[in-house]
């Protein structure tokens, strides 16, 4: 393992440890412009950009177009070293055509545009490098998981491309080469002005160096870039994702794994970043360039060392080059990297990394310590007589129903109830997420995963030592060490003293409520509950202590979760606890059609809902701001009760005669104006729209339909035919059947007519209808959402439907209002969206809210229109209007009325819109808040004048909101609008939490 000294016989090159102070060039812009004109024949402007030890400029022509990057190398670096940098860039570019690299520019003869020139600061090497458009990730803005993963891909591609690269310029000793990290810290730490920070850096670097030394002999060494960081990757202007690489100034030979270590270190200072957020980069690197177990074990210690080197190097460089603004600006950023790198113990992060990569450490000589299995051979209660029950506190536990998971003391109440019912002891499950630890409206995931067990005894019980052991801690927590394990007992009333040797079977004390943990001796102190993102790392250092109480490992697991947990291997290492969300998603990809999409690339597994909250299997609660299907809120007790009662009584097809279908149809029709008095009951909005179109064709004897662009109406043949959203179908506009005729989307914000000019949409649509009549193809119907939903909750221009309805009726056609999304009180002021326009359609379609998640839809029309369907035969839907569906529909109407949910939509929705509009005053990216009530759209643009859609930014906002505990999705043809359609029961506190999270996401995005 290198100590930083140059090997005997090595070729000469820069040696940091011999170079002394390294102050970068500081040429003025005017001198640089003159040098470019004289020696490169360039009449240009320059703008300085940051560098640690060199000097860099963007070179632009007088039209402000970027020509090149000018790099003025520190004179300490030889020509061989700079030539090596240029050749390394060309090697990467040749090996990876899809990766843009900042290669040196060449003249017409093919010679590199590089000159060593006399300057006011002596002879300096000037090189013109290819300018890569798109910008870097410089700064601390939030990085999406996709962007982080892409950085890992770039690091892997570069590592592979340079694996066999060789050049004399590689023979150098750089302070950034992690082979020399410990020596750099030892040399430079004294320059840190803060004694406390100085010692933290030294201690962490020493410990990390020991961890690397343990596997150093197994780490391959090769040439590499070793500075693929946020500052040195360039993003594709179209996707915003890293696809280019600049600044090969740190090329050298080092441990190959250092390539990804440096890359993920640079992620750690970004907003929202913490150790687990680098995993997408590590996985992406491993997929392209697999890491060995030894490399995985060295990886996090190298991240710590990189953080330490950054901190001491920054302070040292500032001490010798105090005018370097780039260095000064990075001091706190580099400290954050170090803080994040050391925020989770190295052994825990190592286990987490191995788990994420599917690597098994167990066969390695220096694998993480495990709790001694011999503990489980004994018992804490050898003569215990009675039933031991395992308490289910998973997210699907019945004890958590009806929002009980939000109440303090859930575990205590549930355990005591079991004891009252006859259990002698109640034990929680090891390694499982506990729903009682879940927290609603939290921007950070709570610690939910148990690293031990809780025990309740029906009476105070005497505990005995399962094996001979040494007491190492006393007080409220007793720790007994035996072999490679430690038994931790919290809640034991004992007279033991530290240093006591306790025999197997000896009395330890008495307890009626106990927390037990079995951890590896010498492992980091393991919290009783840990955050799910780090659970695999922590669980690698503990073992299930359930057998000590006489409980079976893994017992009490809800059958709904059983397929995702390997009960045969519990207790065990982190690799024995697969991610239930990930494993289930893999199974889904094999059994569910690929086109039946899901939210998010790596979605959480949601298994519980309550009101406006969703909870995943790890106990992370999310605020649901997008779910207009469950209008009443998730798991509404009145729906649950009504469903249970009706299923016990009767559920059959709708051709039978029963009361609920009549009562529901009457109640539904009563919410609509005359003459809409006749109901068809179906299962979905798609079916409703399909049936509405068939009704219009039957009533008119025609087949042509007029629909609005940028709208989605369903997936059946007819409802899809009239859908024109290119978000849902990129080929929609080119593939509509000839009987579908489109009119412009009446989008008053970004459509063809904006603002007051939006009044032109209605007469233009009427003109299209008149044109169809003139062409001998009068339409059967005009179909439109009553409130423009797919574009983000935009209200139709005043009078729009009145004018177009008049036109289609004058042509003998019918007016169809698609209320699938907007109906049922979501607008607050109106129960139905068409009421906002002051019109009455001929046919109304509705679904989503009317079943609160139960498949239920309807078409409501007049008796005269309904009767025309006889020409098409009979109408029948087996479960549309079934007893169960009808009872659900009735209950939904009752709850909307009784809980004043329409009024809540008006009041909370108005408050929410005011808050969102306030954000628009602070964040230029937020251009408009559309809609009313709880049917809102938040539109993001890069430029408020051109309305260039901020598609990439909107995707990043949704990713970040999920991390902050909010479920949100984009909509619109440009996917630049947040569709804000939460359950109608949402309260002010939740609305304010969403706005605060969005405010934070926008701040962190750097816009």
C-alpha positions, -999 to +999 in steps of 0.1 A: +000+000+000+016+033-011+027+059+014+030+086-013+067+082-019+079+080-055+091+045-064+128+040-073+135+044-110+102+061-117+100+086-145+100+123-134+067+140-130+049+163-106+052+152-070+028+170-047+049+162-016+080+178-032+063+207-049+055+230-020+029+257-024+010+254-057-006+288-066-025+288-099-019+313-127-039+345-124-036+362-158-060+390-165-087+387-191-072+414-214-038+396-215-056+363-223-075+380-251-042+393-266-025+359-263-054+343-281-052+369-309-015+367-313-008+330-310-041+313-320-055+339-344-087+342-324-106+375-320-126+366-290-140+374-256-132+353-224-149+346-192-130+330-163-144+298-147-132+281-115-102+259-110-083+247-080-048+250-093-050+259-130-068+288-147-097+282-171-117+305-194-147+301-217-137+316-251-166+332-270-168+350-303-183+385-304-218+370-312-215+354-277-212+319-292-188+295-273-157+286-293-136+267-268-123+263-233-089+278-227-069+259-200-038+276-186-019+249-168-001+254-135+036+257-144+043+229-120+029+204-145+052+191-173+044+190-210+043+152-207+016+155-181-006+179-201+000+157-232-011+127-212-043+145-203-051+153-239-044+118-251-065+103-223-095+125-234-090+113-269-088+076-258-121+080-239-138+097-269-126+069-292-137+041-269-171+056-260-187+074-290-218+082-269-197+100-243-186+136-252-151+144-241-133+177-239-105+168-263-079+193-274-088+213-305-066+209-336-056+232-365-062+224-401-030+204-402-041+182-373-017+197-348-031+204-313-039+240-304-015+240-275+013+265-269+038+272-242+040+310-242+057+339-224+033+357-202+034+383-174+037+354-150+064+335-169+061+308-195+027+290-193+011+262-212-022+273-230-045+247-246-078+252-264-102+224-256-135+214-272-164+233-256-192+210-246-226+227-245-251+218-219-236+231-187-222+211-157-238+201-124-217+227-106-233+240-074-254+222-048-287+219-066-307+187-062-297+158-084-324+133-094-317+096-090-315+093-128-288+120-130-269+103-101-271+070-119-258+086-151-228+099-133-220+063-123-224+052-159-199+078-170-174+068-144-177+031-154-173+039-191-143+060-184-127+034-162-131+008-189-118+031-216-086+039-197-080+004-183-052-002-208-042+034-214-005+043-208+015+075-211+046+090-194+024+117-181+007+093-157+038+090-136+030+117-111+021+120-074-011+141-070-027+151-037-061+140-052-048+104-059-064+084-031-034+061-030-018+090-011-048+102+008-036+094+044-003+112+037-021+142+023-043+145+054-013+141+077+006+168+059-022+194+054-045+190+084-025+215+104-037+242+080-074+237+091-082+267+114-108+248+134-093+225+160-125+204+164-129+199+127-092+192+123-093+163+148-125+149+133-108+148+098-077+132+112-095+105+132-119+096+103-091+094+078-070+072+100-099+048+106-108+048+069-071+041+059-071+011+082-102-003+064-087+002+030-054-013+041-072-045+050-081-051+013-055-030-005-037-061-018-069-071-037-076-038-053-066-034-090-046-003-099-051+013-133-050+047-151-081+068-146-097+102-147-103+103-110-122+135-110-156+126-126-175+150-104-204+173-106-180+201-117-166+180-145-196+163-161-215+181-189-252+176-195-270+168-227-289+200-235-320+180-245-323+155-215-304+175-189-285+143-180-247+140-178-232+128-211-199+146-213-166+148-195-142+176-191-109+184-172-086+154-174-062+172-151-062+146-124-053+115-146-030+092-128-027+056-117-047+046-087-071+020-073-097+015-100-125+017-074-113+052-066-130+063-099-165+057-085-155+068-050-146+102-062-178+105-083-202+096-055-183+119-031-192+148-053-229+140-050-229+142-012-230+180-010-260+185-032-294+194-018-312+164-005-282+141-007-271+118+020-252+085+019-279+063+005-287+087-024-254+077-041-266+041-045-280+047-081-245+057-092-229+027-075-254+003-090-249+019-125-211+016-122-213-020-110-236-030-139-211-018-165-179-024-146-185-050-118-169-043-084-153-071-064-162-077-028-128-062-019-136-031-039-170-028-024-154-030+011-129-003+001-154+020-015-169+038+015-136+042+033-123+058+001-153+082+001-144+092+037-108+097+026-118+118-004-139+140+019-110+144+043-086+153+014-111+178+000-114+195+034-077+198+042-067+206+006-093+234+004-081+250+036-045+247+026-050+261-009-070+290+006-041+297+029-016+299+000-040+314-026-064+335-006-077+354-037-089+322-053-127+326-051-133+292-065-115+276-036-131+299-010-166+291-023-159+254-019-149+253+017-183+246+033-193+225+003-163+202+009-171+201+047-206+189+039-191+161+017-170+150+047-199+153+071-222+132+049-194+106+043-190+102+080-226+104+090-231+066+088-205+042+102-182+028+075-191-009+084-228+000+080-223+017+047-201-012+035-228-037+043-254-015+026-233-012-006-228-050-007-265-055-002-273-030-030-249-048-054-258-083-044-224-091-031-218-115-002-192-104+023-195-135+045-166-153+029-142-124+032-115-125+059-124-091+073-162-094+069-183-074+093-185-089+127-216-110+134-234-116+167-223-149+182-248-175+172-242-194+205-264-169+223-294-184+206-286-218+221-297-206+255-328-188+268-336-157+288-367-175+302-358-213+303-387-223+325-413-200+309-447-215+309-472-199+286-481-189+251-457-165+233-474-145+206-457-124+179-472-090+175-476-078+139-468-041+136-462-042+098-479-017+076-507-042+069-514-051+105-550-050+114-541-031+146-532-001+124-566+002+107-587+033+108-557+056+113-546+039+145-510+041+132-511+078+137-519+075+174-492+072+201-489+040+220-502+016+192-477-011+201-484-009+238-522-011+234-520-040+209-496-059+231-516-054+263-547-066+245-529-098+236-519-103+272-555-098+283-566-124+258-543-150+274-508-146+260-481-150+286-457-129+265-459-108+234-429-103+211-424-079+182-407-090+149-370-084+143-359-068+111-393-055+102-406-020+096-430-010+124-460+010+114-463+025+149-430+044+142-444+059+110-448+097+109-472+115+087-462+148+069-425+142+075-399+154+050-375+127+061-382+090+064-385+080+100-366+052+117-390+023+115-370-009+110-364-029+142-329-041+150-341-061+180-374-070+196-397-056+222-412-080+248-442-077+271-447-103+299-481-107+315-464-107+349-430-095+360-406-123+349-372-134+361-346-135+333-315-157+333-283-155+313-284-177+283-246-183+282-217-174+303-209-137+297-192-106+309-212-075+319-198-045+300-225-019+308-251-014+334-278+011+343-309+014+323-293-008+296-275-041+305-249-054+280-235-089+283-206-100+260-200-135+250-176-145+222-183-124+192-217-111+204-233-087+228-267-092+244-284-058+251-313-057+275-331-025+280-358-023+308-343-050+330-343-043+368-309-057+378-282-055+404-254-065+380-223-043+379-199-037+350-172-063+350-193-090+366-189-125+351-223-141+348-227-179+346-250-196+321-284-199+338-276-172+364-304-148+374-301-114+356-331-096+370-368-090+366-387-073+337-423-069+325-414-048+295-381-054+278-362-045+247-337-071+235-309-067+209-282-092+199-254-074+182-218-081+171-192-073+196-172-043+184-198-033+159-211+003+158-237+010+184-270-001+167-301+020+173-333+002+183-350+015+151-332+025+119-343+043+088-353+018+060-328+032+035-300+020+058-317-010+073-297-036+052-264-020+065-274-020+102-291-054+101-258-069+090-245-063+125-274-078+145-291-111+148-327-120+157-329-125+195-365-140+193-354-175+201-341-163+235-377-156+244-391-188+229-405-171+198-400-184+162-380-161+139-403-144+114-435-156+130-466-134+130-459-121+095-489-110+075-495-134+046-497-105+022-460-097+028-448-133+031-437-137-006-412-109-002-394-121+029-372-151+031-384-165+064-361-195+061-330-172+064-342-149+092-323-141+112-294-134+089-273-109+070-285-079+051-286-100+019-312-122+036-336-092+038-345-084+002-362-052-006-399-061-008-406-032-032-378-042-055-385-079-055-422-074-061-415-049-089-393-076-106-422-101-103-446-075-117-424-070-148-427-107-156-465-110-150-480-077-159-480-062-194-452-037-198-475-010-211-495-011-179-472+014-163-465+024-127-455+057-111-417+062-107-388+042-120-382+027-085-416+030-069-422+025-032-445-004-024-476+011-010-498-012+011-518+012+033-538+043+029-556+066+053-574+098+043-548+118+023-519+096+034-502+066+018-478+043+036-452+019+021-440-014+035-410+004+050-433+025+071-427+057+051-458+079+049-465+100+019-489+128+013-511+118-017-515+150-038-524+133-071-551+107-063-585+119-077-597+083-077-602+081-039-621+113-035-632+106+000-597+096+011-581+062+015-596+034+036-627+054+045-644+035+073-679+040+059-669+026+026-652-004+043-683-010+064-707-007+035-687-031+013-683-056+041-720-056+049-731-058+013-707-086+004-720-106+033-756-101+020-755-102-018-734-093-048-744-104-082-749-091-117-771-061-124-799-079-142-813-090-108-839-068-091-827-052-059-831-019-042-796-004-043-794+001-080-827+021-080-818+042-051-783+050-064-796+059-099-822+082-084-796+099-061-771+103-089-797+117-114-809+141-087-775+159-087-780+169-123-803+194-140-832+185-162-835+167-186-806+145-174-826+119-155-816+085-169-786+065-158-764+038-173-740+022-148-706+008-159-672+001-144-649+029-155-645+062-172-633+046-204-665+025-206-686+056-198-671+076-226-673+047-250-710+042-242-717+080-245-702+080-280-723+050-290-754+067-275-748+098-296-743+077-327-775+058-320-795+090-313-783+108-344-777+080-369-742+095-375-706+084-367-685+116-369-673+131-336-656+163-327-631+162-299-606+186-284-568+182-288-545+175-259-573+155-241-575+120-227-608+101-225-600+064-221-585+032-234-614+015-251-616+016-289-640+045-290-627+065-260-592+061-272-601+072-307-613+106-294-582+110-272-555+132-285-530+135-257-495+128-269-484+122-234-506+090-233-499+082-269-471+100-288-487+091-321-522+102-312-525+131-336-514+110-366-534+079-358-570+091-352-597+073-373-613+093-400-645+098-380-627+118-354-623+155-360-602+177-338-605+213-327-577+233-310-571+228-273-588+259-256-556+265-235-556+301-226-522+299-211-500+283-237-523+275-266-526+293-300-548+320-284-538+333-250-553+356-224-582+376-238-577+361-273-588+327-259-623+339-267-615+329-303-614+292-296-652+288-294-661+303-327-632+285-344-646+252-330-681+261-342-666+268-376-651+233-377-685+219-369-701+240-396-675+228-421-683+192-413-720+200-420-711+216-453-690+186-462-719+163-457-705+148-424-725+165-397-712+153-363-730+129-339-714+147-310-690+172-296-670+157-267-649+178-242-639+178-206-658+204-187-626+217-172-595+211-192-578+184-171-550+168-191-533+201-196-533+208-159-567+219-146-572+249-169-606+265-170-623+267-204-626+303-217-659+319-206-687+309-228-668+283-247-691+254-241-722+275-246-710+285-281-698+250-291-728+232-277-751+256-297-731+248-328-732+210-325-769+211-316-777+233-345-760+206-366-782+180-351-756+165-328-753+160-291-731+177-264-711+152-242-694+165-210-666+143-198-668+147-160-646+117-152-620+137-134-636+170-125-671+159-114-683+152-079-675+184-062-638+186-069-641+222-081-655+233-048-679+259-062-697+235-084-706+198-081-702+193-119-677+210-141-702+221-167-719+242-142-690+266-142-698+272-179-735+277-173-746+250-197-764+217-196-749+189-218-770+161-234-748+134-220-726+133-189-699+107-182-684+102-148-663+076-129-632+078-106-646+097-076-680+080-077-665+047-064-637+060-042-614+034-058-641+008-065-647+003-102-677+024-109-687+047-137-719+061-152-735+078-182-764+101-174-786+114-202-822+122-210-848+094-213-852+102-250-815+098-258-812+067-236-841+050-254-824+053-288-798+027-277-825+001-284-814+004-320-781-011-310-796-040-290-796-044-252-772-028-228-757-049-200-728-046-176-723-075-153-708-056-124-717-021-134-745-013-110-741-045-091-754-045-055-720-039-042-712-011-067-745+006-061-740+006-023-705+020-027-719+047-050-746+056-025-721+057+004-698+080-016-726+105-021-735+103+016-700+110+027-695+139+003-726+154+018-721+145+054-684+155+056-689+186+035-662+176+011-673+199-017-670+228+008-636+215+019-625+215-017-635+251-020-619+262+013-587+242+014-583+244-024-586+282-023-560+283+005-537+259-014-540+280-046-531+312-027-500+296-013-490+282-046-494+316-063-472+330-035-445+305-046-447+319-081-435+353-068-403+337-055-396+311-081-395+321-118-398+285-128-434+285-115-453+303-142-489+297-134-513+279-111-543+268-130-577+255-118-600+259-089-609+240-058-588+208-055-584+205-093-552+225-098-522+225-122-489+240-114-471+248-146-433+252-149-415+270-177-378+280-183-388+313-197-420+332-189-419+351-221-414+321-245-432+296-222-404+270-229-417+240-209-395+229-180-400+192-186-367+180-171-371+202-141-407+190-135-395+154-135-368+163-110-393+181-088-415+150-087-385+129-078-376+152-050-411+156-037-413+118-033-381+119-012-397+147+009-428+126+014-452+138-013-466+117-042-469+139-073-469+133-110-466+155-141-492+160-168-497+179-200-483+172-235-449+186-223-450+169-189-443+203-172-475+206-151-480+191-116-515+176-115-527+186-080-558+165-074-556+151-038-584+134-019-612+159-011-606+153+026-572+170+026-568+195+054-549+228+056-519+213+074-514+188+046-518+215+020-492+237+037-469+207+040-471+202+002-464+238-005-434+238+019-421+207+002-425+222-033-409+254-021-379+234-008-377+214-040-377+246-061-350+261-039-329+230-042-333+228-079-314+261-082-340+280-102 
